[in-house]
Amino acid sequence: MLTLLQHSFCPHSRYIRLVLAEHGLETRLVEEKTWERREAFLELNPAGATPVLVEEGHPPVPGAAVIAEYLDETRGAGLREQRLLPQDPIARVEVRRLASWFNDKFFAEVSGPMVMERCYKRYMRMEQGGGPPDTDTIRAARVNIRYHLAYIGWLVRTRNWLAGEDMSYADLAAAAHLSSVDYLGDVPWSEDEAAKTWYARVKSRPSFRPLLQDALPGVPAAAAYANLDF
């Protein structure tokens, strides 16, 4: 049995939940509030960040990128033609580049600040960094998302999926991060129809359904969040 220590609105956790679902792996989800700095969790991942995958009889696997690679190395071949990382080394570079773009750059500029300011801080004590959301940070994230969305639109106007002809880790990473922001209603979908159409394709996959059922107490989902025809 696999166990994933995660938070429902952590973009990196959502990415790995999608990856696990695409692999058809039954996984026990354990919510982790990283700001509480639990000693038992820090023993699993000294970086104190979610997600962390635990497989019985194996050391813990920390971090979204490491988990994705671990799952591909241990289970990827079983997906055959649906494998999320292509066989060709050059194609693999593009998948990894774009997965990193969203897990690192998009997270730093958009999804990380938005989730922190609008979700996490409402549950954190002042000494943990909680308090009112920083409006300047939110404003900057709302500006930044526009060029990321335009980049997604450009990619899918030239390819079938973000990194090429087949769906890959790049698509799951991008959609996971966008989903956290989309829940809050802060994705300007009207600005790029190609990006919106691509997201609808990913959003319609069975692996995405559990994410669309997530709810944050006190923060209702945007009206179109769970609507596949948004």
ABEGO torsion letter per residue (X at the ends): XBBBBBBAABAAAAAAAAAAAAAGBBBBBBBBBAAAGBAAAAAABAAGBOBBBBBBGBBBBBEAAAAAAAAAAAAAAAAEAABABBABAAAAAAAAAAAAAAAAAAAAAAAAAAAAAAAAAAABBAAAGBEBBBAAAAAAAAAAAAAAAAAAAAAAAABABAAEABBBAAAAAAAAAAAAAAAAGABBAAABAAAAAAAAAAAABAAAAAAAABBBBGBBBBAAAABAAX
